[in-house]
Amino acid sequence: MPFMGGFEALRLMRQQARYDAVPVVILTTSDQAIDRQEAIALKADGFITKPATVEGLNQVVLHLRQAWLDGKCVSVQSCKS
């Protein structure tokens, strides 16, 4: 992120009650336990280390879609139908 780090952005989000229900999954190159602990402390809903391959990334995206989006409204238009 060019202007601030992900943890800083998450910290700012979690300081505002209107974002309490927004799920946040950290997608990072880090596999360090200290970074995972920081994400948990900041109330991230998930922590995923980026895979090394495009196929691995595709699997992560599919998993996130199934876990967070399938069966849920993802836009105002889809909620109206």
C-alpha positions, 0 to 999 in steps of 0.5 A: 500500500503506497500511503500506509501499511496494512496494519496501520489501515486496519488500526484506523478502521477498527477505531471507527465503529461504523466498520466493526462489521466489515470483515478484514482478511490480511493477505501478505507475503509475511509468514511471521508469527509476530505479524499474525499476532498483530493481525489478531490483536487488531481484530482481523478476521483472517491472515493469509500468506500469499502463495508463490504461484498464480494457481495458489492465489486462485485457490485463495481467492476461491476459498475467500469467495466461498467463505465470505461471499457465496450466498450473500448480497455483494451489491445493492442490485443483487439484494433487490432481486 
